[in-house]
Amino acid sequence: MDNHDRAVAQIATSISKFHSRKEAFRIYHGSTNSTRQSQYQRDKMVDTSRLNRVLKVDEESKTVLVEPNVPMDALVEATLKHGLIPPVVMEFPGITVGGGFAGTAGESSSFRYGFFDRTINWIEMVLANGEIVKASPAERTDLFYGVASSFGTLGVTTLLEVQLIEAKAYVALAYHPVSSVSEAQKGIEKATNDPTCDYLDGIMYSETKGVVCAGRLTNDIGIHVSVQKFTRPSDPWFYTHVQKITKDLTSPVTEAIPIVDYLFRYDRGGFWVARYAYKYFLTPFNRITRYLLDDHMHTRVMYHALHQSGLSSQYIIQDVAIPYTQTSTFMSYLDTNFKHYPIWLCPLKQSGKGIASTHSLQADKLNAQLPEFMLNFGVWGPGPKNRDKFVAWNRDFERKVHELGGQKWLYAHTFYTEAEFDEIYNRKEYDALREKYHATYLPSVYDKVKVDVEKEKQKVVYESWRDWLRASAKKIWPLQGLYGVYSAWRRDEYLLPRTERKSGKIE
């Protein structure tokens, strides 16, 4: 803990200086799984990238003490050595513990345990005035629940105690074919009531064909169940494999998947988003090309390329939770207005296990109206190429989600006006927390997630011809995509300004 305490003390000192000047800063983690464009200035950021260690796994209490920049694959590797795993594991291995807590992470076990932040016992954080504090359901309760989904706008989380559950060697995953989202929903509700079901999600391949995937942790797979892996270059992508084996099925089929392969089954291909890269580069999509390009098709590389290329501004990447009563209406809306499949389905429990309610910015304002369970729709695919039409599509999408009583997760592009944002989210209590905990000089959640459409229209002044050439090239097919791939291959720093990278060191 000594190294941790020294690192936190340095962060606290840095934040105190910002606070004394009332100067806003951003938190630099070293990577991001957000699709929003991010750019940091070295003199206006607090570097937490070195807080990346698993400090202690306690088998007796079934908890792990972990720093915020530990990614999911490293956390799972550390806890599996003790026969334990986190109850909610984000499906992309590069998503960090702190990112899952400060963002909104709902995964295939969230029908049972709620969002990832519901599995945190307590946190250590540096407040926006440099004070180091702890927060939990029993201590600074408002801060503990308020920090969840606050995107680092109340201070810097530096340590978390995460709950663990007993691990098993495999997930016995049953694939249930369905012919509509309403049938999928009924299957999901049935599996939710099954106490042996540990993981639950679904994929709609069209409006009339889909699959519900219900998983059970097990050490005994039986002699008639085949084992299927998804992490090796020669393995199929999960969604293509499921589509293939359920193509002509009318009854469920079960496979045994090694636990790590199950938890990160969507990493290769980023669910199915990477298939659009094959289309972009006019590349055949088959087993051979997937094998040859496997190194480029993992989510860590894909996020890097996405940010460097700027293509995120042309693709719709949204997750929204819709009440069960409105799922058919929303699916029809997507079939008419989005037209791209697959669509991911993931049931979400609004309150965590043993937690009656939450006070986060995301959920509390409408908490009395929201049902206990909602269905997450993963809506990912190409958007209109014209920028004005792209913005208009997203604005209409946001209105539709709100009209149906749903919620949008804020990791992606957000086009709300500030008045609309304040109406939907719990801004009043959130601002009160910022006042109480000295964070009013920091960027707000809205400041961090909004897409400033008016600013986009302003004429850009380039500092050099190289900057102009780079910006111009990134608007031309296929140079835009090639630049992203090249930068990912080079492992270039993609969150810090290019002109300041020569030192190789962040101060």
N, C-alpha and C positions, 0 to 999 in steps of 0.2 A: 504493500500500500504506500510505501514511502515515495516511490517514483510517481505514483498516481497523485499523491498529495502535492508533490512539488509541481507537477504539470498543472494541476488545478489552481495552485497559488499563482502561477505565472499568468494563467487566463484571467484570474480575478484582478490581478494588478493591471493587466491590459484593459479590462472592461472599466475599471475605476477611472482610468485616464480618459476614456471616451465619455464616461458619465460626467466627469468634472468639466469637460468642454461642451457637454450636451450635444455630442457629435454622434450621429447614427453610424452603426457598423453592421456588417453582415457576418454570418458564421460560415467559415470555410471548412468543409468536411473533407475535401480532396476529391469527391465524386458526387454524383447525384443520380437518382432514379426518377426525377421529375422530368417531364417533357418540356417544361417552360425553359426558354432561353435564360441563362444566368451568366453574369459577368461580375467579377470581383476586382476591387482595387486593393492592393496590398496595404495601403496606409489606412484603409477603412474597413478592415475585417479582423476578426478574431479567429486564429487558427486552432482548430480542435482536432486536426487530422491525426495527431499522434495518440489520441485517446482511443486505442484500437486493441485493447487486451481483455481477455477473459481472466478475471482476477481470482475467482473461487467458485467451485461447484460444491454445494453442500448436499450430500446424498440423503442425510437425515431429514432436513427441512424441505428437500426437493426444490432448491432455488439455485440460481447462479448470479454472481455479482459480476457485472459486465460494463465495460466502458461503451460510450454511445456509438463509436465508429467501428464496432465489431460487426462484420457482415454475417448474414444468415448461415452461409456454408461453414464459416469458422466457428460460429456458435454451436451449430449442430454437431460438428466434429468434436468439439470439446465436451459437450454434454453426453454424447453417445458413449464416450469412454467410461462413463459412470452408469450406463444403462438408462439414461434419461434424455428427454427432448422437450423443447418448449411446446406448450399446448397449441400455440398459433405460430406457424412458421411462414413467412412471406415466400411466395413461390419463386422469386428471383434471388439467387444466391448472393448477389451484391448489395441487396437492400440491407441497411444497417439497423441495429437495435434502436438507435436514436432517431433514425428516419422513420421507422415504423411507429414510434411513440409520438413524435412531434407531428407526423402526418396522419393519415387515416388508413390503416392497413387491415383489411378484412379478407380472410382467406378461406380455404375449404373446411377448416375446423371452426370457423366463426359462427356457424349455426349453433355450436355447443358452447363456446367460450367467449363469444363477442369479439370485438376488435382487439388487435394486438395490445393496445394500451391498457385493456382491462386485465391483462395478465401480469402487470407490473405491481409489485408490492410497495416500493418506495423509490424515490429518486434523490440524488444529490444534484444541486444546480447552483450556478453562480447567477445571482440576480443582476439586473441591469445597472445597479449601483456598485457592483463588485463584491457584495456580501455572499458568502458561501452558506447555503442552507440545505436542509433536508425537507422533503414533503412526502406525505403519504395519506391514506384515508383517515388517519388519526391525528396527523400533524400538518398544519397549513393545508387543510383539505381543499380549500378553494383554489389554491395554487396547483396542487397535485392534479385535480381534474381539469383545471383551466389550461395547463401547459399542454395536455393532450390535444393534438390537432391544431396547435397554435403556431406551428412552423417556425419555432425559434424566436418568436416576437415578445416573449416574456422574460427571456434570459437564456442561459446556456446550460443545458443538461449535461452533466459530467459523469454520472454513475447511475446505474439502474439495477435493482434486484428483480430478476425475472423468475416467475414461477416455472416449474418443470413437472412433467408427468412421466410415468414409466414408459420406456420405449419397447418396441418389439422389432423383430427382424424384418417383417414384411407388412405391407398393406394388402389385404385381400380386397381387390377392387371389382365390384360388380357393375357391369354396364347394362343399363335399362333403356332400351329403345323407346322413344316417344314420338308422337306425331304432331304435337303442338306445344306451345309454351304453357298452356293451361294444364295439359297432361304432365308436362315436366314439373310444374308447380305441385300438382297432386302427389307425384312421386317423391318430391322433395319433402313435402309435409309428412308423408308416411315414414320416410327414412328419419326425419327429425324426431319422430316419436319412438324410434327404435333405439333403446339404450346401448345396443352393441355397435351402432354406427358412429365412427370417429371422424370421418371426412366425407364431405358432400359438396358436389358442384355439378354443373351441366354444361353442355355445348349444344347450341342450335346451329345445324348446318344449313337449314333453310327454315322458312316459316312453318313447314309441315314435316320436318325431320330433325330429330335431335337425340341426345343421349343424356341420361342422368347417371352420374358416377358416384356410387356409395361405397366407402371404404371402411375396413375394419382392421385395426392393429392385431397382428397375430404372429406367433412363432411356429405354428403348425399349419402348413399350407395344404396338406393332404396329397394323396398320390395322383389325383386326377386333375389337379390345377397346375397349369403351366406358369413358369416364371418369366416375366418380361422386364427388361431394363430399358432405360431411356437416356442415360448419361454418356454413353460411348459414341464415338463418331459413326460407328456402323449401326447403331440403334435407330429405329424410326423416331420421328417426331411424335410426340404424344397424340396430338389431335388428328394427324393423318392415320396413325395406327388405330385409334378408336373408330374413326370413320370407316376404315377398311373392314374391321372385324365385325362391325355391327350393321354393315350395309344391307344384308338380307335377313337379319335377325328379327324375330317377333317376340322372343323371350330373352331374359338376362343371360349373360355369360360372365364368368369370373376369372380374373388373373391374379397372380401373386406378384407384387412389385417390391423389390428391396426398398427399405424405408427412405434412404437418401434419394434413390431414383424417383420415388413417389413425390417427396417434398419438393424436388426441383425439376419435376417432369415437364414444366413449361419453359425451362431456361433455354433450351435449344430451340431456336425459332421465335422466342419471345411470344409464347402462345402460338400465334400464326402470323404475327406482324412481319416477320422476316420474309414471308412469301412475297410480300409486295416489293421487297428489294430485288427478288428474282425477276419480277415483272418490269421493274424500273430499268434494270440492266439487260433486259431481253435475254435472260438466261433460262435454259430449260430447268424445270423443277422436277427432279427425279432422285432416286436413291444415290446415283453416282455423283451428281452435282452437290447434293446435300452432304455427302461424305467428303468430297474434295474441299468444300467451302466451310466445313464444320467450325474451324477456328474463328470464323467471322460471324457465326450465327448464334453466339451466346450473348446473353443480355448485357453483360458488362461492355463488350465490344460494340454492340448495337447502340447502346445509349451514348457511347463516346462518338460514334459516327453520326448519330442523329443530331447531336448538339453542334458538331463541327460543320456539318453540311448545311444546317439551317432548314432541313426538310420537315422538321416538326411543325413548321408553320403552314404546311400543305397537307398534313394528315390529321384526321380526327382521331384523337386518342382520349377517350372519356370513359369514366366509370360512374354510374349513377345507381342509387338504390330506389326501387319503386315498390310501393305497397302491393301485397299480393292481389288485392282487388282490382288493380289497374295494370297487371302485367300483360294481359292479352291486348289491351288498348295500346300499350307502349310498343309491344312487338309489331302490331299492325302499322304503327307510326314509323318504326324503323324500316319495315319492309317497303314502305312507300317512299320514305324520304332519305334513307341511308343506302339501302339496296346491297350492302356488302355482308357476306357471311364468311366464317362463323361469328356467332355472338356468344360470349361467355355468360353463364348464369352462376351466381353464388349466393346462397341464402345467408343472411346476416342477422345475428341476434343483437338487438340494440343495446341491451344491458349485458354486462359480463356475468360470468358465473359467480353468484354471491353478491353482485352489485345491483342495487335496485334502480339506480339512475346515474346519470352522468351530467357534468356541468360544462362540458367542452363547448367551444364555439360552434362546432359542427352540429350538435344534437340537442342541446338543452332548450333552445328557444321554442322548438316545436315538440318537445319531449312528450307533453300531455296528449298531443294529437297523433304522434307516430305510433304505429303498431309495434308490437314486440319484435316481429320478424318482417324483414323486407328482402326483396330479391335484387341483388346487384346484377346489372347488365354491363358487360365489358364491350364497349362500342369502339372498335378500332379499325380504321381503314382510310382510303384516300378521300379527301374532301374536294370541293370545287376548286379548280385551278385559279380562277379569278379571285383576287384577295377580297374584294367587296362582297362577293357571293359567299366566300368562305366565312367571313365574319357574320354575314346574315344567317347562314345555316346554323352556326353555333349559337347565335342569339335566339333563334327559333327553338333550337334544341333545349336550351336552358329554360325558356318559357314553358315548354311542354313538360319538362321534369317538374317544375314548380306547380304547374296546373294540376298534375296528377298526384300531388302531395309527396313527391320524391325529394331526394337529396343528391347533390353532386359533390364528388370528392375533388379537393382543390389541388391535387398534384399536377393537374393538366392546365391547358389554356382556359382562362376564365374571362368572359366578355361582359359580365354584369356591370352596370353603372354602379357607382358607390351607393346610391339610394336603394337600388334593387338589392345589393349585397346586404345592406343594413336591415332591410325588411325580412330577408330570408334567414340570415344568421344572427347569432346571439350577440350582437355588437354592444349593447348597453352594458351587460355584465362583463363582457370581455374588456371594454374600455375602463371599467371600474377596477378590474384586476391590474391593468397596465398602470393605472394611477397609483394603486396601493403598493405595487412592487417596483416602482421607479422606472417603468419601461416606456413612458410616453414619448421619449425622444427616439425610440427605435422605429423602424418601419413597421406598419401594421400588417396583419394578414392580407388585407385588401391590397395594400401597397405591393406586397410580394407576389400575389397571384394574378393580379389584373393584367390584361393585355391592353396597352394604351394605344388604341386605334388612331387617335388624333396625332399622337407623337409619331406613329409610323408614317403618316402622310407628310411630315415635315422633311424638307430637303436635307440630305446628309452631306456634310462637308468632310472630305477625306484629307488626312494629314499628309499623305504622300501618294504618288502614282501607284505604288505597290499596293497600298490599301484599296485604292479604287479598282485596280486590276483584279485583286483577290475577291472583292465584293461583286464585281461584275461577272467574273467567272463562275461564282457560286450560284448565279441565276440561270446558268445555261446547262441544259441536259447534254451529256451525262456528267459534265464537269462537277456539278454540285455534289452528286453522290460520290464520285470518285475522290473528291477532296475529303469527304467524311471518312471514306474507307482508308485513304492514305494516312490521315491523321490518327485514326484508330490503330493502324498498323505500326505507326511511329510511336504510339503511346504518348502523343503530345499532351501537355497540360491543356485542358479545354475549358477551364473555368476562370483562369487568370489571363490578364491582358498579354498579348504576344510580345510586346516590347519590353516586358519586365521578367521574362523567363530565363535570361542568361545565367543568373546566379545559381539557379537550381535549388534555391533555398528560400523558404518562406519565413519572414521575420514578423 
